[in-house]
Amino acid sequence: MNEIELKPCPFCGSDDVVFGAALEDEYYVECFGCSAKVESCNGLEDAVAGWNARAIDRDAILKVADECASADVDCVIDWTERIRKAVG
């Protein structure tokens, strides 16, 4: 893994996320904001993949929420469909 890219914390949104090795064969990714943590004994790549996995696309949901908050009442009518599209 040449360059390790970590997504923000899925719980608190913090970018203060680090990775490392706790033991010789135990790797982790941890958020300093809320202490959320992923551990793996299958290598650093596995810990990073676990951290970066998302059930939903947080950025897409926040974008839809921002659009709805700044739009007129018509946005409220189709919010369900827009959120479904945002999460894929």
Helices and strands as residue ranges (DSSP letters): E 17-23, E 26-31, E 37-40, H 44-52, H 58-70, H 74-77, H 79-87
